[in-house]
Amino acid sequence: MARVIVKSLIVNADDLGWTEGVNRGIAKAHRNGIVTSASLLANGVAFASGVEVARSAPGLGVGVHLNLSDGAPVAARELVTSLVNDAGEFAGGPESLLLRVARGGLSLREVEQEWEAQIEKVREAGIQPTHLDGHKHVHMLPGLFELALRLAKRYNVGAIRVAHEASSLRAALSTGEELHTAAVLKQGVQARGLKLLARDAREQAERAGISTADYFCGIAQTGEMTKDGVAQLLRSLPDGTTELMCHPGYADEALQNTPTRLQGSRQSELKILTDVEIRNLVASQGIRLIDYGLVATET
């Protein structure tokens, strides 16, 4: 009998635990919308309420959002001195981290200690992670993806995000925009760069026995999501499993006091992800909404 191919979609909300407003937005996007999965920041200032969101939503898959860019480390600071600045906090995005990796200025042993601490904190809160991914895709950097795979095996985490954005899906998400903003263009370049940095990531994960989605999208449209774009993505969804990364939330005062540029866009995304027409389109297209936990069990 021929295997039935199903169009499955993981809609993953990044940054659970960032602020209370982000947590409330993710909870609503799951409860009243199409979000099926979230990535929890172990060092987020609203980690505790993020855990409560996870506990109150048994249908929400929760992964660990491995972080080296924002906030304070979870591990003791004296154990991760190469990862923090003089104030004892993470500093720098993927570009600066990539340079530090290339120059040998980032200790992989310290990264491992920190990421172990982040995963263990999530597990100690009573959550068995469905997957691992990276805040600002840091887990895709050379040497760090291999480390993330080892940690997934060590902690029995069945899946990992491969942030290789499919160009056809990026084009679909761009539907309805008369002009590409500078942010979209810059993020499109970043998406292509991530493919080059870890071009064989899916093969590496398969060899390690860790599951991945077949397709991924959302980098270029981070902070620039449109309803027309999401609708076209749903109409264009390929067979297999696709992950759509998103960042819903409410722009509360705590969020406004953080360095993230994703402020009002989080509320715009929340509106799109809970839109009745979008929800109905998922149903009419016969799309199965899942989380990474199912990907791991079906692989």
Backbone as a ProteinNet text record, in pm:
[ID]
protein_1_A
[PRIMARY]
MARVIVKSLIVNADDLGWTEGVNRGIAKAHRNGIVTSASLLANGVAFASGVEVARSAPGLGVGVHLNLSDGAPVAARELVTSLVNDAGEFAGGPESLLLRVARGGLSLREVEQEWEAQIEKVREAGIQPTHLDGHKHVHMLPGLFELALRLAKRYNVGAIRVAHEASSLRAALSTGEELHTAAVLKQGVQARGLKLLARDAREQAERAGISTADYFCGIAQTGEMTKDGVAQLLRSLPDGTTELMCHPGYADEALQNTPTRLQGSRQSELKILTDVEIRNLVASQGIRLIDYGLVATET
[TERTIARY]
85.2	0	88.2	56.3	135.2	121.7	231.4	230.4	156.6	65.5	-12.4	72.3	89.5	164.8	69.6	101.7	17.3	91.3	19.1	75.6	60.4	171.9	171.5	242.8	194.5	251.1	273.7	398.2	433.1	438.3	358.2	363.9	427.2	555.8	631.9	651.3	605.5	621.6	750.5	846.9	972.3	954	1045.5	1061.2	962.9	903	824.2	915.9	868.6	950.1	1020.4	1008.7	1077.4	1018.2	885.2	813	673.7	604.7	467	377.8	397.1	316	338.8	462.7	492.2	426.3	434.5	372	221.4	155.9	10.6	-24.9	56.6	29.9	45.1	149.8	169.6	56.5	14.2	-96.8	-223.1	-251.8	-370.4	-355.4	-235.7	-213.5	-230.7	-204.5	-228.8	-376	-430.7	-568.3	-669.5	-648.3	-747	-695.4	-579.8	-520.2	-452.5	-348.8	-287.2	-149	-104.9	23.5	14.3	108.5	108.4	229	327.6	455.8	516.5	602.5	670.4	810.1	898.5	1036.4	1061	1100.3	1109	1251.4	1264.3	1391.7	1415.4	1511.6	1536.6	1583	1646.5	1694.7	1603.9	1484.6	1391.2	1343.1	1317.2	1272.3	1133.3	1057.3	923	918.4	1030.5	1038.1	928.6	907.3	810.7	671.2	628.7	494.3	492.1	607.2	615.3	591.2	644.7	620.6	472.4	409.1	265.1	184.4	225	158.4	169.2	288.3	309.1	224.4	218.2	140.4	-9.1	-54.5	-198.1	-241.7	-145.9	-177.5	-112.8	-173	-111.1	-95.2	-168.5	-155.4	-44.9	24.5	131.9	265.2	332.6	467.1	562.9	656	749.2	892.1	973	1114	1198.9	1329.5	1423.2	1484.2	1475.5	1526.9	1669.3	1764.5	1903.4	1953.5	2014.3	2042	2187.1	2250	2381.7	2387.6	2273.2	2271.6	2210	2115.2	2041.4	2025.1	2041.2	2016.4	2136.2	2112	2217.1	2221.9	2336.1	2345.1	2271	2235.9	2175.8	2286.1	2395	2508.8	2578.4	2654.4	2731.8	2823.9	2826.5	2899.3	3048.3	3105	3248.5	3280.1	3176.8	3197.4	3184	3133.5	3106.4	3161.2	3281.2	3336.9	3353.8	3373.4	3390.3	3258.8	3148.7	3016.7	2955.3	3012.9	2948.1	3039	2975.7	3051.5	3088.7	3139.3	3183.5	3069.2	2947.4	2830.2	2777.6	2842.5	2800.2	2681.1	2655	2542	2589.6	2505.3	2532.9	2532.5	2614.7	2618	2656.3	2578.8	2612.3	2521.1	2490.1	2407.1	2488.9	2425.5	2493	2618	2616.7	2732.6	2857	2843.9	2959.1	2999.2	2900.3	2932	3006.5	2965.5	3034.1	3180.7	3206.3	3344.2	3423.9	3360.1	3429.2	3457.6	3365.4	3390.1	3509	3510.1	3617.6	3753.1	3754.7	3881	3920.1	3836.7	3866	3841.5	3761.3	3735.1	3611.6	3546.7	3426.5	3453.5	3448	3476.3	3356.7	3374.9	3266	3230.6	3328	3299.2	3207.8	3231.9	3145.6	3006.1	2998.6	2867.6	2791.7	2861.5	2797.3	2746.9	2827.8	2784.2	2661	2659.8	2546.4	2421	2435.2	2317.4	2267.1	2357	2313.8	2229.7	2276.6	2204.2	2067.3	2058.4	1929.6	1832.8	1880.4	1793.7	1750.5	1844.7	1811.7	1711	1720.6	1624.3	1483.2	1470.5	1339.2	1287.9	1373.5	1332.2	1295.1	1371.8	1341.8	1209.1	1162.1	1031.1	917.8	951.6	849.9	815.4	899.2	873	976.6	930.6	1020.8	1019.7	1128.5	1128.5	1097.6	1017.7	988.7	1100.7	1177.9	1282.2	1378.6	1487	1580.4	1583.1	1594.4	1623.9	1706.9	1740	1830.6	1773.2	1791	1755.4	1845.6	1785	1857.2	1937.8	1888.7	1945.2	2090.7	2128.7	2268.4	2312.7	2218.3	2255.2	2301.2	2284.2	2325	2470.4	2537.4	2675.7	2769.6	2880.5	2976.3	3019.9	3013.1	3048.6	2935	2844.9	2735.9	2620.3	2599.1	2493	2527.4	2652.2	2695.3	2679	2709.2	2692.4	2544.6	2457.5	2314.6	2263.5	2314.2	2273.6	2315.8	2436.7	2483	2395.9	2359.5	2275	2134.2	2083.3	1952.8	1955.7	2061.9	2075.3	2087.4	2166.7	2192.5	2065.5	1980.4	1860.4	1733.2	1749.5	1635.4	1535.1	1588	1505	1500.8	1382.2	1371.6	1386.6	1387.2	1388.9	1468.6	1510	1584.3	1541	1541.2	1511.2	1633.9	1611.1	1713.4	1666.3	1733.1	1689	1738.9	1703.4	1730.4	1601.3	1586.1	1460.6	1445.3	1333.9	1305.6	1271.7	1340.7	1320.7	1178.6	1116.5	978.9	882	906.2	819.4	846	971.5	1003	928.5	924.3	853.2	703.7	648.4	505.4	473.2	555.7	532.4	544.2	613.7	630.7	513.2	415.6	299.9	225.7	181.6	97.8	174.6	305.4	385.9	426.8	400.2	438.3	589.2	648.7	792.6	850.9	970.8	1042	1111	1086.4	1152.4	1299.3	1377.7	1519.1	1538.1	1449.1	1459.9	1441.1	1341.6	1316.2	1435.9	1491.9	1607.3	1726.7	1752.4	1864.2	1844	1723.6	1695.5	1698.9	1664.6	1677	1821.8	1910.7	2054.2	2100.2	2051	2086.7	2039.2	1918.9	1865.4	1954.8	2001.9	2091	2224.7	2270.1	2395	2386.7	2272.3	2255.2	2262.2	2209.3	2217.1	2361.9	2443.1	2583.4	2661.9	2627.2	2701.1	2683.7	2566.7	2538.2	2457.3	2518	2444.2	2401.5	2473.9	2439.2	2373.4	2308.4	2252.7	2148	2059.1	1957.1	2020.1	2122.8	2191.3	2261	2321.1	2385.3	2282.5	2167.2	2063.3	2014.1	1996.3	1950.4	2050.6	2179.2	2281.9	2281.9	2247.7	2244.6	2115.1	2018.8	1891.1	1798.4	1819.7	1736.2	1648.7	1520	1424.7	1428	1388	1375	1248.2	1203.3	1098.1	1160.1	1077.3	1127.4	1158.6	1081.8	1096.6	1083.8	1139.5	1136.3	1123.3	1051.8	1041.5	1007.8	1031	996.9	1109.9	1232.2	1344.9	1330.1	1314.7	1309.6	1192.8	1083	963.2	952.7	1060	1056.1	1023.9	916.9	873.9	800.4	781.9	719.9	609	554	451.6	325.1	265.4	138.3	35.5	-90.8	-197.8	-196	-176.7	-172	-57.4	55.7	169.8	144	85.3	55.3	-48.4	-147.4	-248	-184.6	-93.6	-28.1	61.7	126.1	205.8	118	3	-86.5	-133	-156.2	-198.2	-82.9	41	158.9	231.2	176.4	248.7	282.9	408.5	447	405.6	409.6	388.1	499.5	468.1	565.8	539.1	641	627	704.9	636.3	695.7	685.5	790.5	782.3	774.6	675	665.5	703.6	812.7	856.5	780.6	737.8	664.4	698.6	654.2	687	565.2	457.2	341.5	363.6	285.4	294.8	227.6	228	179.9	300.1	304	416.2	395.3	419	403.4	526.1	520.2	629.2	760.7	754.3	876.6	942	861.1	915.6	976.8	910.4	960.2	1094.5	1124.3	1250.6	1361.2	1332.9	1434.7	1487.2	1604.4	1663.6	1600.2	1502.4	1443.7	1374.6	1392	1321.1	1177.9	1147	1013.3	921.3	851.6	761.5	617.5	572.4	436.7	411.8	517	500	448.7	478.7	430.8	277.8	220.5	74.9	13.7	82.1	33.9	33	138.1	144.6	36.4	14.1	-91.3	-226.1	-254.4	-380.8	-391.7	-282.7	-283.6	-302.3	-230.1	-230.3	-362.2	-441.7	-572.8	-687	-655.6	-756.6	-844.7	-975.4	-1068.3	-1045.9	-1018.7	-997	-872	-769.5	-647.3	-676	-747.4	-782	-866.5	-961.1	-1046	-966.4	-867.1	-785	-702.5	-652.8	-580.9	-670.4	-794.2	-887.9	-922.4	-949.1	-990.8	-878.9	-754.1	-639.8	-600.7	-671.9	-642.5	-508.2	-466	-335.6	-348.2	-258	-255.3	-161.8	-215.3	-135.2	-74.9	58.3	127.1	236.7	305.1	424.5	539.6	658	776.6	770.6	689.2	676.8	626.5	532.2	479	580	658.2	762.8	859.1	898.1	994.1	936.8	807.8	750.4	721.1	702	668.7	791.3	906.6	1027.6	1087.2
-119.7	0	124	221.1	343.5	425.8	485.8	570.4	700.4	735.9	858.2	976.9	1073.9	1194	1299.1	1352	1449.9	1582.5	1690.4	1822.9	1859.5	1863.1	1894	2026.2	2100.1	2231.6	2247.5	2280.5	2322.7	2474.9	2538.4	2684.1	2711.6	2746.7	2759.9	2905.9	2938.4	3073.3	3078.9	3156.7	3173.9	3269	3259.7	3357.2	3341.6	3224.2	3201.7	3223.2	3302	3333.6	3468.5	3537.2	3666.3	3771.2	3793.3	3883.2	3826.4	3883.2	3839.5	3862.7	3977	4007.2	3910.1	3870.4	3769.7	3637	3599.8	3475.1	3476.4	3587.2	3595.8	3586.2	3648.5	3642.7	3503.3	3432.8	3296	3205.9	3223	3142.3	3164.8	3290.5	3319.9	3265.9	3277.6	3229.6	3078.6	3009.3	2864.8	2834.8	2902.3	2874	2911.9	3026.3	3078.1	3081.1	3024.9	3035.2	2907.5	2922.4	2806.8	2771.9	2839.1	2806.6	2671.4	2583.2	2447.6	2420.2	2509.9	2482.7	2614.4	2607.3	2726.7	2688.9	2788.2	2768.2	2852	2787.1	2849.7	2895.8	3024.7	3082.9	3053.3	2968.6	2931.1	3049.4	3147.6	3264.1	3385	3364.9	3475.3	3528.3	3658.3	3717.7	3669.7	3620.8	3569.3	3417.4	3350.6	3205.5	3135.2	3176.7	3107.8	3109.7	3225.2	3229.9	3159.3	3151.3	3071.6	2925.4	2878.5	2741.2	2720.4	2818.7	2808.1	2800.7	2877.5	2868.3	2726	2669.5	2532.8	2432.7	2447.2	2353.6	2363.8	2484.1	2504.9	2471.3	2436.2	2406.7	2274.4	2162.4	2032.6	2001.9	2071.6	2049.7	2130.1	2211.2	2295.5	2224.3	2194.7	2140.1	2249.4	2216.3	2317.4	2268.3	2348	2319.3	2416.3	2398.5	2488.3	2581.1	2711.7	2815.6	2847.5	2770	2784.2	2925.5	2987.9	3131	3159.9	3245.9	3299.9	3450.1	3512.5	3650.3	3752.5	3710.5	3807.4	3758.4	3852.6	3821.6	3761.2	3713.2	3653.1	3502.7	3440.9	3295.4	3222.8	3098.5	3013.6	2948.4	2909.5	2852.9	2961.6	2919.3	3014.7	3094.6	3224.4	3311.1	3279.8	3235.2	3204.1	3080.9	3004.2	2886.5	2917.8	3036.7	3068.8	3207.8	3235.4	3370.3	3412.6	3317.4	3355.2	3392.2	3368.7	3392.8	3525.8	3590.6	3708.3	3830.9	3948	4073.4	4111.2	4230.9	4274.8	4284.5	4299.5	4305.1	4166.8	4062	3925.5	3879.9	3943.9	3906.8	3871.3	3793.1	3764.4	3894.8	3902.5	4023.2	3984.7	4034.2	4011.5	3910.7	3940.6	3852.5	3746.9	3672.8	3563.7	3606.2	3728.1	3772	3782.8	3847.7	3860.7	3726	3639.7	3507	3425.2	3440.3	3368.7	3410.8	3540.2	3589.4	3533.4	3526.6	3473.6	3324.8	3251.9	3109.5	3095.5	3175.6	3168.3	3202.4	3295	3338.6	3255.7	3159	3076.6	3145.8	3251.4	3327.2	3283.2	3177.3	3126.3	2981.9	2954.7	2820.5	2728.7	2625.7	2530.8	2455.2	2432.4	2366.3	2454.1	2585.2	2674.5	2683.6	2682.5	2679.9	2554.5	2442.4	2316.9	2326.3	2381.8	2396.2	2484.6	2594.1	2685.1	2620.8	2557.5	2496.2	2377.7	2303.9	2199.8	2260.8	2372.2	2438.3	2485.4	2536.9	2582.8	2466.1	2356.5	2239.4	2181.6	2171.8	2115	2201.7	2332.3	2420.1	2396.3	2379.4	2351.2	2215.6	2115.7	1982.1	1981.5	2054.5	2060.5	2130.2	2210	2275.5	2180.5	2056.9	1957.5	1947.5	2005.8	2004.2	1915.9	1813.4	1736.1	1802	1861.9	1938.9	1851.9	1906	1837.3	1855.8	1965.2	1995.1	2098.8	2117.7	2226.5	2320.3	2449.5	2546.5	2658.1	2759.5	2861.4	3001.2	3077.2	3218.9	3288.8	3352.9	3414.7	3310.5	3185	3073.1	3044	3073.4	3055.3	2909.9	2816.3	2674.2	2628.9	2714	2677.4	2715.3	2781.6	2823.3	2702.5	2713.2	2601.5	2552.9	2423.5	2363.4	2360.2	2457.1	2463.9	2371.4	2348.5	2256.2	2114.2	2076.1	1943.4	1929.4	2036.6	2037	2022.3	2094.8	2085.5	1943.8	1878.3	1739.8	1647.6	1665.9	1581.6	1601.9	1726.3	1754.3	1696.2	1700.9	1640.8	1491.1	1423.2	1280.6	1258.2	1341.7	1324.5	1339.4	1433	1462	1403.3	1313.2	1244.6	1341.6	1443.4	1538.6	1489.3	1463.4	1389.1	1467.2	1601.4	1679.5	1807.3	1863.9	1989.2	2071.5	2202.5	2290.8	2301.9	2286.4	2317.9	2445.2	2555.4	2686.8	2712.7	2621.7	2638.2	2680.5	2807.6	2859.3	2822.1	2756.7	2718.2	2843	2863.9	2985.9	2997.6	2885.5	2890.5	2934.6	2891.4	2930.9	3074.3	3117.2	3258.3	3347.2	3305.6	3382.9	3387.5	3274.6	3270.5	3365.2	3365.8	3452.6	3600.6	3631.3	3770.1	3821.9	3736.2	3774.8	3891.9	3984.1	4094.1	4218.6	4212.3	4330.3	4400.1	4527.9	4602.7	4624	4641.6	4664.5	4576	4525.7	4454.8	4559	4550.6	4642.6	4605.1	4698	4670.6	4551.9	4539.4	4427.3	4294.6	4287	4162.3	4126.5	4225.3	4199.5	4152.4	4218.4	4180	4040.1	4011.6	3880.5	3771.4	3805.9	3710	3670.9	3769.5	3741.8	3652.8	3681.8	3600	3455.8	3440.6	3306	3226.9	3291.5	3223.8	3190.8	3281.3	3257.4	3137	3120.2	3006.7	2875.4	2874.5	2753.6	2716.8	2818	2793.3	2746.9	2800.8	2767.4	2621.6	2567.8	2429.8	2360.6	2350.9	2302.6	2157.1	2077.9	1936.8	1907.8	2009.3	1994.6	1882.8	1873.6	1768.6	1629.9	1615.7	1487.5	1454.9	1556.4	1535.8	1490.2	1555.7	1519.7	1377.6	1341.6	1207.2	1102.1	1128.9	1034	1021.6	1130.6	1129.5	1071.3	1043.7	991.8	1096.5	1221.7	1332.7	1379.3	1393.5	1429.3	1578.2	1613	1751.5	1765.4	1888.6	1915.4	1907	1880.9	1873.5	2011.9	2111.2	2247.7	2345.9	2464.5	2567.6	2703.3	2796.6	2931.8	3028.9	3157.7	3261.7	3356.4	3325.8	3413.9	3549.2	3548.2	3674.3	3762	3699.3	3774.5	3799.6	3775.6	3802.9	3950.5	3975.4	4112.4	4176.8	4104.1	4160.2	4069.7	3984.2	3889.1	3961.4	3911.8	3965.5	3854	3890.4	3791.8	3730.7	3813.4	3761.9	3662.3	3693	3604.1	3469.9	3470.4	3345	3265.3	3334.3	3265.5	3198.8	3268.6	3209.5	3092.8	3104.6	2992.2	2869.2	2887.5	2775.2	2712	2794.7	2740.9	2671.4	2709	2657.4	2549	2508.6	2417.9	2286.6	2244.9	2118.8	1998	1881.2	1758.2	1741.2	1674.1	1657.5	1755.6	1781.6	1867.9	1997.6	2108.3	2241.8	2309.5	2380.7	2466.8	2612	2683.9	2828.8	2890	2963.4	3033.7	3165.7	3199.9	3324.6	3382	3506.3	3577.6	3657.1	3589.6	3662.8	3711	3810.1	3859.5	3994.9	4044.4	4179.4	4266.1	4387.2	4478.1	4548.6	4474.7	4533.8	4619	4685.5	4775.1	4699.7	4578.2	4499.9	4472.8	4444.1	4419.6	4547.1	4658.7	4786.1	4823.6	4768.6	4797.8	4698.5	4609.4	4514.9	4560.8	4508.3	4554.9	4498.1	4408.1	4348.4	4453.6	4441.5	4530.6	4482.5	4360.3	4304.3	4353	4461.5	4522.6	4513.4	4615	4611.7	4495.8	4447.7	4336.8	4211.3	4196.5	4078.6	4078.5	4195.8	4204.4	4185.9	4233.3	4211.4	4063	3992.9	3849	3775.1	3816.8	3754.4	3766.1	3882.5	3902.7	3810.7	3794.8	3708.3	3562.3	3519.7	3379	3335.7	3430.3	3397.5	3436.4	3482.5	3527.3	3409.4	3428.4	3320.9	3272.1	3363.4	3323.5	3237.2	3269.3	3188	3049.9	3045.6	2916.1	2833	2896.1	2823.1	2773.8	2851.8	2812	2688	2680.7	2560.5	2438.2	2450.8	2338.5	2305.7	2407.8	2382.9	2323.7	2352	2297.2	2158.1	2109.1	1975.8	1967.2	2076.3	2080.8	2029.4	1941.3	1886.7	1973.1	2032.9	2112.8	2021.4	2023.7	1934.4	2011.1	1942.3	1998.5	1901.5	1938.4	1856.8	1721	1709.3	1580.7	1473.7	1509.2	1413.3	1381.5	1482.7	1459.4	1352.9	1361.3	1267.6	1126.3	1112.6	980.4	915.4	998.5	943.4	916	962.6	946.3	806.1
0	0	0	-83.9	-92.9	36	75.9	195	164.9	254.5	237.7	283.4	194.9	228.4	283.5	398.3	465.6	473.2	453.9	473.8	620.6	690.8	833.4	857.9	956.8	986.5	1135.7	1170.8	1306.5	1305.5	1387.2	1400.7	1536.5	1534.7	1658.4	1697.3	1816.9	1871.9	1953.3	1906.2	1977.9	2096.6	2192.4	2302.8	2416.5	2435	2555.7	2676.4	2772.1	2888.5	2880.4	2765.8	2748	2841.7	2831.4	2922.4	2943.8	3042.1	3069.1	2947.4	2879.2	2762.1	2648.6	2627.2	2525.5	2563.1	2689.7	2734.1	2710.5	2744.5	2725.4	2577.4	2493	2350.5	2294.8	2336.6	2289.5	2336.5	2461.1	2512.7	2430.4	2396.8	2316.6	2175.3	2116.5	1980.6	1972	2082.2	2086.3	2113.7	2212.5	2255.8	2147.9	2082.4	1986.4	1842.9	1820.2	1687	1642.6	1560.6	1496.3	1552.2	1657.7	1718.1	1788.3	1758	1813.1	1901.7	1898.4	1960.5	2006.2	2107.7	2156.8	2202.5	2203	2246	2370.4	2479.9	2611	2640.6	2674.4	2715.3	2863.6	2891.9	3030.9	3114.9	3050.7	3126.9	3109.4	3057	3040.4	3174.3	3180.7	3307.3	3345.4	3247.2	3273.6	3255.8	3290.3	3275.8	3355.2	3480.4	3566.1	3506.3	3454.5	3395.7	3261.2	3192.9	3070.9	3100.3	3211.9	3254.7	3283.5	3345	3373.4	3244.5	3143.2	3012.4	2959.8	2968	2919.3	2996.8	3127.8	3210.2	3184.6	3152.1	3130.6	2989.1	2903.5	2763.5	2723.8	2762.5	2735.9	2587.4	2501.8	2358	2293.5	2373.5	2321.5	2340.3	2229.8	2240.1	2284	2372.3	2424.3	2408.6	2338.7	2323.2	2402.1	2395.7	2464.2	2361	2388.7	2300.6	2345.9	2298.3	2341.3	2312.5	2413.3	2406.2	2443	2363.7	2397.2	2372.1	2345.2	2297.1	2391.5	2475.6	2556	2698.5	2793.4	2933	3003.1	3123.2	3205.6	3183.5	3202.3	3186	3297.9	3271.5	3374	3457.5	3394.1	3465.8	3548	3645.2	3725.3	3633.8	3652.6	3559.4	3553.4	3664.8	3664	3578.9	3542.5	3458.7	3310.3	3277.5	3136.9	3103	3145.2	3130.5	2985.3	2893.8	2753.4	2687	2755.8	2696.7	2738.9	2838.7	2896	2889.3	2904.1	2905.3	3048.3	3065.3	3198	3297.6	3246.3	3333.5	3367.5	3313	3342.5	3261.6	3147.4	3063.3	2923.4	2853.9	2714.2	2636.1	2535.2	2452.3	2310.3	2214.8	2075.1	2008	1882.4	1803.6	1732.9	1641.1	1571.6	1495.6	1439.6	1361.6	1449.1	1564.2	1652.8	1711.3	1739	1790	1685.6	1559.6	1451.6	1444.6	1456.5	1454.8	1572.1	1687.3	1804.6	1790.6	1728.6	1701.6	1608.1	1500	1400.1	1459.9	1555.9	1616.6	1738	1772.6	1888.6	2020.1	2018.5	2140.6	2215.9	2168.8	2234	2274.7	2402.5	2452.4	2430.5	2348.4	2324.3	2452.1	2537.1	2664.6	2749.7	2748.4	2825.4	2763.7	2630.1	2564.6	2608.2	2610	2651.4	2795.1	2884.7	3023.8	3035.2	2959.2	2965.5	2907.2	2793.3	2732.7	2814.2	2876.3	2969.5	3080.5	3136.1	3245.2	3198.3	3076.9	3024.7	3007.3	2949.5	2928.9	3063.4	3155.8	3286.4	3361.7	3347.6	3415.1	3362.3	3232	3173	3221.2	3221.7	3266	3414.2	3495.8	3638.6	3667.2	3570.6	3584.2	3545.6	3511.4	3479.2	3332.8	3246.4	3102.4	3033.6	2962	2877.4	2739.8	2697.7	2572	2450	2361.8	2235.6	2134.5	2148.6	2050.5	2107.2	2036.1	2064.1	1944.1	1969.8	1864.4	1926.2	1849.7	1899.6	1891.6	1999.1	1996.9	1895.9	1796.8	1685.3	1606.9	1613.8	1535.8	1570.4	1694.5	1734.8	1724.7	1737.8	1733.4	1596.4	1494.4	1358.5	1329.2	1421.3	1397.4	1397	1324.6	1316.2	1453.7	1473.6	1601.3	1700.5	1692.4	1789.7	1751.9	1621.6	1582.4	1627	1608.5	1653.6	1804.5	1876.8	2021.7	2058.6	1989.1	2016.9	1991.7	1887.6	1861	1975.1	2026.2	2137	2260.6	2284.5	2400.5	2381.9	2258.7	2232.1	2264.1	2222.8	2252	2403.4	2468.7	2612.1	2694.2	2653.1	2730.9	2668.7	2574.7	2513.2	2451.7	2384.6	2309.9	2165.3	2114.4	1989.2	1860.9	1867.5	1743.9	1761.6	1650	1648.6	1528.5	1544.4	1431.2	1341	1211.8	1112.4	1042.3	1070.6	1022	880.2	791	648.3	581.7	553.7	500.4	353.6	322.4	184	103.5	-9.4	-87.9	-139.6	-176.4	-227	-118.1	4.1	115.2	156.6	147.8	174.2	75.9	-51.6	-153.2	-123.2	-79.5	-47.2	67.6	171.5	286.6	250.7	140.5	97.8	17	-10.8	-90.5	-26.5	-112	-64.7	-30	-32.6	-1.2	-130	-139.4	-258.2	-262.4	-145.6	-137.4	-28.9	-52.1	53	141.6	270.4	360.6	373.6	426.3	448	541.4	640	734.4	663.9	573.6	501.1	414.5	346	260.1	342.5	455	540.8	595.4	639.4	696.8	590.3	467.1	358.4	335.4	345.3	333.7	449.4	569.6	685.7	667.7	610.4	588.3	494.1	389.1	294.9	361.3	447.2	518.3	610.5	678.2	766.8	689.7	568.4	485.5	456.2	430.1	398.3	520.2	636.7	757.6	797.7	777.4	819.1	710.1	592.9	475.7	488.2	568.8	582.7	717.7	775.8	910.4	918	820.9	826.5	820.5	738.1	729.4	861.2	924.4	1054	1157.6	1159	1255.3	1230.6	1105.1	1073	1120.5	1098.2	1143.5	1295.3	1362.8	1509.5	1564.6	1478.3	1523.4	1580.5	1540.7	1586.6	1470.2	1495.1	1389.5	1357.8	1236.2	1192.7	1110.2	1094	995.5	857.1	757	619.4	564	609.2	558.3	674.5	654.4	757.7	690.9	755.3	702.1	814.3	785.6	881.4	914.3	866.8	900.7	832.1	699.2	624.7	668.8	710.4	747.7	897.7	971.6	1115.2	1138.9	1209.8	1236.1	1120.7	1010.9	890.4	836.9	920.6	876.8	831.9	723	675.3	664.9	673.4	659.4	519.8	417	280	263.7	325.8	315.9	381.7	500	568.7	488.5	433.2	352.5	231	165.1	48.2	89.7	203.5	253.8	273.4	334.1	358.4	227.6	126.2	-4.2	-76.3	-42.5	-112.3	-33.9	79.5	168.1	97.4	103.2	38.1	120.8	58.6	132.9	235.1	345	451.2	564.1	644.2	761.4	743.7	765.9	757.4	892.7	932.2	1050.1	1007.1	1058.7	1044.2	1178.3	1179.3	1300.1	1312.1	1433.8	1453.4	1591	1613.2	1737.9	1786.6	1825	1876	2018.5	2059	2195.6	2209.6	2331.3	2360	2397.3	2343.3	2368.7	2502.2	2610.9	2743	2776.9	2892.8	2931.1	2944.5	2995.2	3011.4	2876.4	2776.5	2642.8	2586.8	2608.6	2557.1	2618.9	2734.3	2802	2766.4	2672.9	2626.7	2491.8	2448.6	2323.1	2197	2210	2089.7	2003.2	1871.3	1779.7	1755.7	1798.4	1776.8	1887.5	1859.8	1956	1905.3	1831.8	1779.1	1684.1	1619.6	1525.3	1594.8	1723.9	1795.4	1804	1826.2	1831.4	1692.8	1590.8	1454.1	1421.2	1460.7	1434.8	1513	1636.2	1716.3	1646.7	1590.4	1519.8	1399.3	1325.5	1207	1247.1	1347.9	1386.8	1450.2	1496.6	1553.9	1461	1341.2	1246.3	1202.4	1202	1167	1024	931.8	793.4	779.3	854.2	851.5	909.9	1018.6	1079.5	985.4	920.2	825.7	705.3	663.1	548.5	582.3	703.3	746.4	730.1	773.7	764.6	619.8	539.9	401.2	316.4	354.2	281.2	331.2	430.1	482.4	552.5	614.3	680.9	823.7	861	995.8	1081.9	1186.5	1279.1	1385.3	1396.9	1489.6	1563.4	1656.3	1718	1695.8	1744.6	1719.7	1788.6	1892.5	1959	1864.5	1778.5	1681.8	1574	1533.6	1433.7	1483.1	1609.1	1665.1	1670.6	1703.1	1716.1	1582.5	1477.4	1346.2	1259.8	1302.6	1221.7	1244.3
[MASK]
+++++++++++++++++++++++++++++++++++++++++++++++++++++++++++++++++++++++++++++++++++++++++++++++++++++++++++++++++++++++++++++++++++++++++++++++++++++++++++++++++++++++++++++++++++++++++++++++++++++++++++++++++++++++++++++++++++++++++++++++++++++++++++++++++++++++++++++++++++++++++++++++++++++++++++

